Amino acid sequence: MQSIIRGKYVITRALDRHGWEQIENGAVLQRDGVITAIGAFDDLIRQHPDTAVMGSGNEVLLPGFVNGHHHVGLTPLQLGSPDMPLELWFGTRMVTRDIDLYLDTLYSAFEMIASGITTVQHIHGWMPGKLPAVEARAEQVIGAYEKIGMRVSYCFALRDQNHLVYEANQDFLARVPAEVKPLLARYFDRFELDAEDNIALFGSLHGKHRDKDRVKIQLAPANLHWCSDQALELLAATSERYDAPLHMHLVETAYQKEYARRRGGGTALDYIARFGLLGPRLTLGHGVWLSESDIEKVAETGTHVCHNCSSNFRLRSGVAPLNRLEAAGVNVAIGLDEAGINDDRDMLQEMRMVLRAHREPGMDDRVPTMAQVFRMASEGGALTTPYGASLGRLEVGRGADMVLIDWNQISFPYLDAEVPVLDAVIQRAKVEGVRAVLVAGEVVYRDGRFTRIDRDAVLRQISDMLKRPLNDDEMERRRLSKAVLPHLRAFYDSYHAPERHVPFYRQSSKV
């Protein structure tokens, strides 16, 4: 399979914080899902006159975007869980409906692809049951991405302790009234996978999918408070054995920072460093409360960070020290997490959010730039997955993952000729302007329609499924959510007073 994809402007990669490579009236030649040539459209069509051409010549062609941190399909809000501070939100998440994971995954995949995302880091978790049941659900998620044609890096988050608050299940169980205890005990009993089961799940999925072009399997220590020392040891050893990347939530909130201090007497980063986890195989999700010394160690070890800007705002977690991370040379990705600021998975919107959220007062050059945000959403994200340097740029030898965005949508009715093309794309491109999305050279989305699957039919299935009455388990979890919420508040009221009244651009400077 060979095709030429043309663009009025072809933006191939970021060069540095302020520069990018751009070809006017350019094109990309791909064969069997791999880029084989890049250059002027006239030259490529002359050399390959019988090759099919995609694009009208009035679009911007860019590398496909990478969502570096993702969890679910229908958003928590859609399923009845309002935005709250993260630690309380874990309690309200109990109310979410049971839904077919295949259909649920397709729902968010529709949104991601329509905004130009071609690869997703899917971090799965919160699944009850024993290993066979959990593995079957994992295969539903992976199968949905295979069906729609998207690339996925899948991992199941390892959690072997502290399933609701930042202390042992039995200790928190002792805090709640007698009438709440049976409900909460049954909830805890739902989670039957231990650390060894989780590693076995990784091994099984890795073996099944290791030779696939669009599916990769990696590891996910859920967070420091969710992982025992035994789990961290197993994860480090497994990552080394398989050369498998890991994606770990870390210091998302000030409460998690305090948990790390109580557990190990220092920072969360220092704690996981004891197990040899830092390095190019590890990505830290969020990292909002990293200290200055943490950032230095992240940079020194080549550890990555995934910035989840909208999620941090929605759950009151704080503002990540992005400018410090970038200044230190840390590779940073962009993740949409559970949902973006518009309660959807729109990478074009999220790039603007990242661009604007870190504009520190002053006139220096430490604020995010267009090229930097573009790199985060493309190459930066790819480097946090097992796909690594095989994606993220339009470059000969890399995967032919691309997005075409209508230049008229960006520039009409007027755009000054002096405005740089990438500036215009980052600040003005909208989902309705996405004309086509290609994964491995295959068109998976074109002119508002998905080529492999009927979106309207899937949405009708989801709607019909969720019209049914709540089942007994869903009803019980809703009762538990309401009953346990005051006790979550009480636990954290006595746990730690978060740092307040600190300018967002300095809030992470303290250890």
HUMOJO-V817265 format. One record per residue. N is the residue number from 1. RES is the residue in three letters. SS is DSSP state (helix for helix, strand for strand, loop for the rest). PHI is phi in whole degrees, -180 to 180 (NA if undefined). NEAR is the number of other ideal C-beta (glycine too) atoms within 8 Angstrom. Layout:
N/RES/SS/PHI/NEAR
N/RES/SS/PHI/NEAR
//
This chain:
1/MET/loop/NA/7
2/GLN/strand/-134/9
3/SER/strand/-155/11
4/ILE/strand/-113/14
5/ILE/strand/-113/15
6/ARG/strand/-109/14
7/GLY/strand/-152/15
8/LYS/strand/-58/9
9/TYR/strand/-134/12
10/VAL/strand/-113/14
11/ILE/strand/-104/16
12/THR/strand/-90/12
13/ARG/strand/-172/14
14/ALA/strand/-82/11
15/LEU/loop/-96/7
16/ASP/loop/-160/6
17/ARG/loop/-65/8
18/HIS/loop/-120/5
19/GLY/loop/-121/8
20/TRP/strand/-149/12
21/GLU/strand/-92/8
22/GLN/strand/-137/10
23/ILE/strand/-120/12
24/GLU/strand/-86/7
25/ASN/strand/51/10
26/GLY/strand/-103/14
27/ALA/strand/-164/17
28/VAL/strand/-123/14
29/LEU/strand/-102/14
30/GLN/strand/-125/14
31/ARG/strand/-133/9
32/ASP/loop/53/7
33/GLY/loop/86/11
34/VAL/strand/-123/12
35/ILE/strand/-71/14
36/THR/strand/-113/7
37/ALA/strand/-162/9
38/ILE/strand/-140/13
39/GLY/strand/173/9
40/ALA/strand/-68/9
41/PHE/helix/-60/12
42/ASP/helix/-58/7
43/ASP/helix/-69/8
44/LEU/helix/-68/13
45/ILE/helix/-72/12
46/ARG/helix/-69/7
47/GLN/helix/-76/7
48/HIS/loop/-133/10
49/PRO/loop/-66/6
50/ASP/loop/-98/3
51/THR/loop/-85/10
52/ALA/strand/-63/6
53/VAL/strand/-114/10
54/MET/strand/-117/11
55/GLY/loop/107/13
56/SER/loop/-89/5
57/GLY/loop/91/9
58/ASN/loop/-123/7
59/GLU/strand/-121/14
60/VAL/strand/-100/15
61/LEU/strand/-107/17
62/LEU/strand/-133/14
63/PRO/strand/-64/15
64/GLY/loop/-60/16
65/PHE/strand/-82/15
66/VAL/strand/-122/20
67/ASN/strand/-87/16
68/GLY/strand/-81/13
69/HIS/strand/-164/14
70/HIS/strand/-147/14
71/HIS/loop/-128/9
72/VAL/loop/-135/9
73/GLY/loop/-90/11
74/LEU/loop/-55/10
75/THR/loop/-74/10
76/PRO/loop/-54/13
77/LEU/loop/-62/10
78/GLN/loop/-58/7
79/LEU/loop/-94/11
80/GLY/loop/105/9
81/SER/loop/-107/10
82/PRO/loop/-74/6
83/ASP/loop/-63/6
84/MET/loop/-145/9
85/PRO/loop/-52/9
86/LEU/helix/-49/12
87/GLU/helix/-66/11
88/LEU/helix/-80/12
89/TRP/helix/-61/13
90/PHE/helix/-58/10
91/GLY/helix/-75/11
92/THR/helix/-73/13
93/ARG/helix/-64/11
94/MET/helix/-60/11
95/VAL/helix/-79/11
96/THR/loop/-63/8
97/ARG/loop/-73/8
98/ASP/loop/-76/5
99/ILE/loop/-144/12
100/ASP/loop/-61/9
101/LEU/helix/-69/11
102/TYR/helix/-62/11
103/LEU/helix/-67/14
104/ASP/helix/-61/14
105/THR/helix/-66/14
106/LEU/helix/-61/14
107/TYR/helix/-57/13
108/SER/helix/-75/13
109/ALA/helix/-63/14
110/PHE/helix/-56/12
111/GLU/helix/-66/11
112/MET/helix/-64/15
113/ILE/helix/-61/15
114/ALA/helix/-64/11
115/SER/loop/-102/14
116/GLY/loop/97/14
117/ILE/strand/-81/14
118/THR/strand/-113/16
119/THR/strand/-134/18
120/VAL/strand/-133/14
121/GLN/strand/-93/18
122/HIS/strand/-95/13
123/ILE/strand/-104/12
124/HIS/strand/-95/13
125/GLY/loop/-169/10
126/TRP/loop/63/5
127/MET/loop/-91/11
128/PRO/loop/-78/7
129/GLY/strand/105/9
130/LYS/loop/-85/8
131/LEU/helix/-54/9
132/PRO/helix/-59/7
133/ALA/helix/-67/10
134/VAL/helix/-66/13
135/GLU/helix/-65/11
136/ALA/helix/-62/8
137/ARG/helix/-70/12
138/ALA/helix/-60/14
139/GLU/helix/-68/9
140/GLN/helix/-63/12
141/VAL/helix/-65/15
142/ILE/helix/-61/13
143/GLY/helix/-62/9
144/ALA/helix/-65/15
145/TYR/helix/-65/17
146/GLU/helix/-63/9
147/LYS/helix/-64/10
148/ILE/helix/-82/14
149/GLY/loop/98/10
150/MET/loop/-83/15
151/ARG/strand/-83/16
152/VAL/strand/-134/13
153/SER/strand/-109/15
154/TYR/strand/-103/16
155/CYS/strand/-146/15
156/PHE/strand/-105/14
157/ALA/strand/-68/12
158/LEU/strand/-84/15
159/ARG/loop/-134/12
160/ASP/loop/-122/12
161/GLN/loop/-164/11
162/ASN/loop/51/11
163/HIS/loop/-74/9
164/LEU/loop/-130/12
165/VAL/loop/-125/10
166/TYR/loop/-88/9
167/GLU/loop/-157/7
168/ALA/loop/-59/7
169/ASN/helix/-53/10
170/GLN/helix/-66/6
171/ASP/helix/-71/8
172/PHE/helix/-71/14
173/LEU/helix/-58/11
174/ALA/loop/-70/6
175/ARG/loop/-82/8
176/VAL/loop/-91/11
177/PRO/loop/-64/5
178/ALA/helix/-58/4
179/GLU/helix/-72/6
180/VAL/helix/-91/12
181/LYS/helix/-54/10
182/PRO/helix/-61/7
183/LEU/helix/-62/12
184/LEU/helix/-69/14
185/ALA/helix/-63/9
186/ARG/helix/-65/9
187/TYR/helix/-63/12
188/PHE/helix/-62/11
189/ASP/helix/-68/7
190/ARG/loop/-64/8
191/PHE/strand/-93/8
192/GLU/loop/-105/9
193/LEU/loop/-80/11
194/ASP/loop/-96/7
195/ALA/helix/-62/12
196/GLU/helix/-67/7
197/ASP/helix/-61/11
198/ASN/helix/-64/13
199/ILE/helix/-67/12
200/ALA/helix/-65/9
201/LEU/helix/-62/14
202/PHE/helix/-57/15
203/GLY/helix/-60/9
204/SER/helix/-66/9
205/LEU/helix/-66/15
206/HIS/helix/-61/11
207/GLY/helix/-65/7
208/LYS/helix/-71/6
209/HIS/helix/-115/12
210/ARG/loop/-65/7
211/ASP/loop/-99/3
212/LYS/loop/-90/7
213/ASP/loop/-77/5
214/ARG/loop/-112/11
215/VAL/strand/-131/12
216/LYS/strand/-131/12
217/ILE/strand/-121/13
218/GLN/loop/-136/13
219/LEU/strand/-107/13
220/ALA/strand/-146/14
221/PRO/strand/-64/16
222/ALA/loop/-60/11
223/ASN/loop/-178/12
224/LEU/helix/-59/14
225/HIS/helix/-68/10
226/TRP/helix/-92/13
227/CYS/loop/-117/16
228/SER/loop/-73/8
229/ASP/helix/-60/7
230/GLN/helix/-60/8
231/ALA/helix/-63/14
232/LEU/helix/-63/13
233/GLU/helix/-64/9
234/LEU/helix/-63/11
235/LEU/helix/-64/16
236/ALA/helix/-62/11
237/ALA/helix/-67/8
238/THR/helix/-69/13
239/SER/helix/-61/15
240/GLU/helix/-64/8
241/ARG/helix/-64/7
242/TYR/helix/-97/8
243/ASP/loop/53/6
244/ALA/loop/-101/14
245/PRO/loop/-65/13
246/LEU/strand/-126/15
247/HIS/strand/-126/15
248/MET/strand/-129/15
249/HIS/strand/-60/8
250/LEU/strand/-154/15
251/VAL/loop/33/15
252/GLU/loop/-70/15
253/THR/loop/-132/15
254/ALA/helix/-66/10
255/TYR/helix/-67/13
256/GLN/helix/-69/16
257/LYS/helix/-62/12
258/GLU/helix/-68/10
259/TYR/helix/-58/12
260/ALA/helix/-61/14
261/ARG/helix/-62/10
262/ARG/helix/-70/5
263/ARG/helix/-76/9
264/GLY/helix/-126/8
265/GLY/loop/80/4
266/GLY/loop/-152/8
267/THR/loop/-88/14
268/ALA/helix/-62/13
269/LEU/helix/-65/15
270/ASP/helix/-61/11
271/TYR/helix/-65/12
272/ILE/helix/-72/14
273/ALA/helix/-64/10
274/ARG/loop/-60/6
275/PHE/loop/-100/10
276/GLY/loop/74/8
277/LEU/loop/-83/14
278/LEU/loop/-69/11
279/GLY/loop/145/9
280/PRO/loop/-64/7
281/ARG/loop/-82/8
282/LEU/strand/-103/14
283/THR/strand/-117/14
284/LEU/strand/-98/15
285/GLY/strand/-81/14
286/HIS/strand/81/15
287/GLY/loop/61/17
288/VAL/loop/-63/14
289/TRP/loop/-108/13
290/LEU/loop/-64/15
291/SER/loop/-84/12
292/GLU/helix/-60/9
293/SER/helix/-68/8
294/ASP/helix/-60/13
295/ILE/helix/-61/15
296/GLU/helix/-61/9
297/LYS/helix/-69/13
298/VAL/helix/-59/17
299/ALA/helix/-66/12
300/GLU/helix/-62/6
301/THR/helix/-91/9
302/GLY/loop/77/8
303/THR/loop/-70/14
304/HIS/strand/-97/15
305/VAL/strand/-132/14
306/CYS/strand/-109/19
307/HIS/strand/-92/15
308/ASN/loop/-113/14
309/CYS/helix/-64/12
310/SER/helix/-61/13
311/SER/helix/-60/14
312/ASN/helix/-60/14
313/PHE/helix/-68/11
314/ARG/helix/-65/9
315/LEU/loop/-101/13
316/ARG/loop/58/8
317/SER/loop/-85/11
318/GLY/loop/119/12
319/VAL/loop/-115/11
320/ALA/loop/-64/14
321/PRO/loop/-80/14
322/LEU/helix/-58/12
323/ASN/helix/-64/12
324/ARG/helix/-70/10
325/LEU/helix/-61/17
326/GLU/helix/-65/13
327/ALA/helix/-63/7
328/ALA/loop/-82/10
329/GLY/loop/88/5
330/VAL/loop/-77/12
331/ASN/loop/-75/9
332/VAL/strand/-122/13
333/ALA/strand/-105/19
334/ILE/strand/-115/20
335/GLY/loop/-124/15
336/LEU/loop/-93/16
337/ASP/strand/55/10
338/GLU/loop/-66/7
339/ALA/loop/-173/13
340/GLY/loop/-81/12
341/ILE/loop/-65/9
342/ASN/loop/-97/6
343/ASP/loop/58/8
344/ASP/loop/-147/9
345/ARG/loop/-118/13
346/ASP/loop/-115/12
347/MET/helix/-68/15
348/LEU/helix/-63/12
349/GLN/helix/-67/12
350/GLU/helix/-66/15
351/MET/helix/-61/14
352/ARG/helix/-66/10
353/MET/helix/-62/13
354/VAL/helix/-63/15
355/LEU/helix/-59/12
356/ARG/helix/-91/7
357/ALA/helix/-73/10
358/HIS/loop/-118/12
359/ARG/loop/-88/6
360/GLU/loop/-63/8
361/PRO/loop/-59/3
362/GLY/loop/127/5
363/MET/loop/-127/2
364/ASP/loop/-84/5
365/ASP/loop/-110/4
366/ARG/loop/-98/8
367/VAL/loop/-84/9
368/PRO/loop/-60/11
369/THR/loop/-114/8
370/MET/helix/-60/12
371/ALA/helix/-64/14
372/GLN/helix/-63/11
373/VAL/helix/-67/14
374/PHE/helix/-59/16
375/ARG/helix/-63/11
376/MET/helix/-58/14
377/ALA/helix/-80/14
378/SER/helix/-124/17
379/GLU/helix/-63/12
380/GLY/helix/-59/17
381/GLY/helix/-68/20
382/ALA/helix/-59/15
383/LEU/loop/-68/12
384/THR/loop/-90/15
385/THR/loop/-117/16
386/PRO/loop/-64/9
387/TYR/loop/-71/11
388/GLY/helix/53/8
389/ALA/helix/-79/7
390/SER/helix/-81/7
391/LEU/loop/-132/18
392/GLY/loop/97/13
393/ARG/loop/-134/10
394/LEU/loop/-90/14
395/GLU/loop/-151/9
396/VAL/loop/-57/7
397/GLY/loop/97/5
398/ARG/loop/-91/13
399/GLY/strand/-63/11
400/ALA/loop/-87/13
401/ASP/loop/-104/12
402/MET/strand/-146/14
403/VAL/strand/-132/14
404/LEU/strand/-108/15
405/ILE/strand/-120/15
406/ASP/strand/-63/11
407/TRP/helix/-68/11
408/ASN/helix/-63/8
409/GLN/helix/-61/12
410/ILE/helix/-77/14
411/SER/helix/-105/9
412/PHE/loop/-81/7
413/PRO/loop/-86/2
414/TYR/loop/-159/5
415/LEU/loop/-147/9
416/ASP/loop/-59/5
417/ALA/loop/-65/4
418/GLU/loop/-81/3
419/VAL/loop/-72/8
420/PRO/loop/-60/6
421/VAL/helix/-59/10
422/LEU/helix/-66/12
423/ASP/helix/-57/9
424/ALA/helix/-65/13
425/VAL/helix/-63/14
426/ILE/helix/-62/13
427/GLN/helix/-92/9
428/ARG/helix/-126/10
429/ALA/loop/-67/13
430/LYS/loop/-125/7
431/VAL/helix/-57/8
432/GLU/helix/-65/5
433/GLY/helix/-89/11
434/VAL/strand/-73/16
435/ARG/strand/-89/10
436/ALA/strand/-158/12
437/VAL/strand/-132/16
438/LEU/strand/-119/17
439/VAL/strand/-124/13
440/ALA/loop/52/12
441/GLY/loop/81/12
442/GLU/strand/-95/10
443/VAL/strand/-77/9
444/VAL/strand/-104/13
445/TYR/strand/-151/11
446/ARG/strand/-152/9
447/ASP/loop/50/5
448/GLY/loop/83/4
449/ARG/strand/-126/7
450/PHE/strand/-90/11
451/THR/loop/-82/9
452/ARG/loop/-104/7
453/ILE/loop/-151/8
454/ASP/loop/-89/6
455/ARG/helix/-62/9
456/ASP/helix/-61/6
457/ALA/helix/-65/7
458/VAL/helix/-65/13
459/LEU/helix/-64/9
460/ARG/helix/-65/8
461/GLN/helix/-61/10
462/ILE/helix/-63/14
463/SER/helix/-60/8
464/ASP/helix/-64/7
465/MET/helix/-63/10
466/LEU/loop/-87/8
467/LYS/loop/-79/5
468/ARG/loop/-68/5
469/PRO/loop/-65/3
470/LEU/loop/-62/6
471/ASN/loop/-83/8
472/ASP/helix/-61/5
473/ASP/helix/-66/7
474/GLU/helix/-62/11
475/MET/helix/-64/9
476/GLU/helix/-66/10
477/ARG/helix/-66/11
478/ARG/helix/-68/11
479/ARG/helix/-64/9
480/LEU/helix/-64/13
481/SER/helix/-58/13
482/LYS/helix/-68/7
483/ALA/helix/-72/10
484/VAL/helix/-89/15
485/LEU/helix/-58/11
486/PRO/helix/-60/6
487/HIS/helix/-79/11
488/LEU/helix/-64/14
489/ARG/helix/-60/9
490/ALA/helix/-64/9
491/PHE/helix/-60/12
492/TYR/helix/-79/12
493/ASP/helix/-61/6
494/SER/loop/-95/5
495/TYR/loop/-87/8
496/HIS/loop/-171/7
497/ALA/loop/-91/3
498/PRO/loop/-60/7
499/GLU/loop/-65/6
500/ARG/loop/-131/5
501/HIS/loop/60/2
502/VAL/loop/-110/7
503/PRO/loop/-52/5
504/PHE/loop/-59/7
505/TYR/loop/-84/10
506/ARG/loop/-125/7
507/GLN/loop/-67/13
508/SER/loop/-100/14
509/SER/loop/-83/7
510/LYS/loop/-94/6
511/VAL/loop/-79/6
//
